[in-house]
Amino acid sequence: MLKLSKAMINKPIISLRTGQIIGTTTEAIINPHNLKLEGFYVNANNSKEPKILLEQDIREIGIKGLAVNDTDALSDTEDLVRLKDIIELDFKLIGKKVVTTSDSKVGKVIDYAADTESLFIQKLYVSKPVIRNIAGGSLVIDRSQVNEITPKKIVINDLLETSAVKASATA
């Protein structure tokens, strides 16, 4: 099932052992190399320092928040050696510019949807520039359309090119 980022950010983290809220997610840690949510930064109830909740420690993402086994699921940043490079990248997806391979501006990412089982980001919701946004709404980009991710922008396949491929496949 897909969930929007808003359903995972600023949500309580519930310990299944105690049934208590042990913290709140504040921000997602996104791996730009494969668009995977590696975890979340957390404001833990029992710590002044921010903690990290790794994706493998999440038992369920529900309506009321994220369920974990216990407070042991929350880690200190310096303890996560394998995730150090991703944390240092400090990749932010929301607000990232989206352009096509022919360098046409598409807009900016306003939200994303991730699969709750794998935590791979599947859809990007892009707001169009004001000039082209007269009709309203946003554009939905599937992860298969993403060509490249740089620190400043996301490059997707040309929109007409994708439609032409689908049209020729059906013909």
Helices and strands as residue ranges (DSSP letters): E 2-4, G 5-7, E 12-15, E 21-31, E 36-44, E 51-54, G 55-57, E 58-61, E 66-68, G 71-73, E 74-75, G 77-79, H 84-89, E 97-100, E 105-115, E 121-127, G 130-132, E 138-142, G 143-145, E 146-149, E 153-156, H 159-170
